[in-house]
Amino acid sequence: MTRWDDLSLYPPDPALTPADWARVLGRGLVLATLTFGGLGLLLLLRLIERPIHGLHRPWTPFLTQFVCRNAFRILGIGFSTTGTRMTERGAVVANHGSWLDIFALNARKRIYFVSKAEVAKWPGIGWLARATGTVFITRDPSEAKVQQAIFEARLLAGHKLLFFPEGTSTDARRVLPFKSTLFEAFFTDGLRHEMHIQPVSVLYNAPDGADQRFYGWWGDMDFGPHLLKVLAARRQGSVHITYHPPVRVDDFPNRKSLAAYCEEAVRAGLPFGA
């Protein structure tokens, strides 16, 4: 049986032409200036924001949104949304198909990612993640109480934490079963009566004539070559975000029923979700 994540079945990317390299340099330099320049400004602003507001971040998320919105303009990738962004306290869950999700989900909504601890050590991406308030989690059971306390503090402070319940990224053309264990944190006495969850669907449309998995980044794919491919593309595609109505955690008896509902909602917002 053929596995969808078998990279040996994915067609190799063609060699970059001089015109491709020109686009890589042009877009790459502007994108790097925007991203790391924005990071520098964010860190400086955070030096003022943190002593005044502590855990709350009333200023810096607007800078993150500015960077992410303009990243798509630089890349030439279309960006659109439908639905209403949640205003209640709670978390966001979405399907995970690409490293571009970081930009797509931050571009319109003030959110903070929940990520595995290893990401904090990745060059570039790790720095950005830490600076933008990402919550890092480990699989060490001895850390469970500490991590739960961090979740509760951030959520009750009004931070919208974003989870990827699939537990991994895909080829951007499917939704994997949601892991219900990731929803357990919302059912503590300190959270379940206060929290809402908003399912979000992320849809990537490939450039005309390209493989539909063009923006997908999964398995053992290296980040560098995939970034080059996106930067070099003569024609770009688009990404569309669908915000589904948020639901109260209290309306569900357990984590499995909440995970199943959110998975169904995310699938309903994608043409390949069924």
C-alpha positions, 0 to 999 in steps of 0.5 A: 500500500502506497503511503502518502508521506513517501517522499520517494514518490514526490517528483524532484524539483527542477534545477533553478534557472538564472531567472529563478535565482534572481527571484530567490535573491530579490524576494529572499533579501526583502523577506529576510530584512522584513523578518529579522528587522521586525524581530529586532524591533519586537525585541526592543519593544518587548524590553519596554512592554514586559516591565509595564504589562508583564505576561500581557502583550498589548503592543508586540503582536501588531508588529508580528501581524504586520510582518506576516501579512507583508511576507505574503506580499513579498512572496507574491502569494495570495492571502484571504480569509473568511469567518469571524476571529474569536474574541472569547478567551480560549485556544485555536486549533488548525490543520498543519500543512506547511512552514508557511502556516506560521505566517498565514495564521499570524497574519490576521489573528493575534495568536501564540503557537504551542510547539514541541521543545525541539523547535526552540533550538532550530536556527532562525525559526527557533529565535522567531518562535521564542521572540513571538511568545511560543509555548514550548512543550516536552513529552517528559511526564515530570514536566506536565504540572509545570506546563499545565500551569504555563498553559493556564496562565497564558490562556487566562491572561487572554492569549490565544494559544494555537495547537496543531492537533494532528501532531505533525505536518502534512502535504497540505492536501489532507487532514490527519486524525486529531490527537485527543490528548492535546485537548486534555489541558482544557478540561481542568477545573481552572480552564474548562468553565472559561475556555472556548476553542475555535477550529480553523481550516488552512487551504493552500492552492498551488500555482497554476500547473504545479503539483497540488502539494507545492506548499506542503512541507512534511516528513523528512523534507529539508527546510532550505530546498523547500524555501528556495522552491517557494522563493523561486516560483515564477507564478505563485498560488494562494492560501485561504484561512477559514475561521469556524464558530468557536465552541465552549469547552463546557459543552463537551463531556470529554477531550475525545468529543471535543477533538472529534468536533474540531476535526470535523469542523476543520475538514468541513472547511477544506475541499479534500477534508471528507 
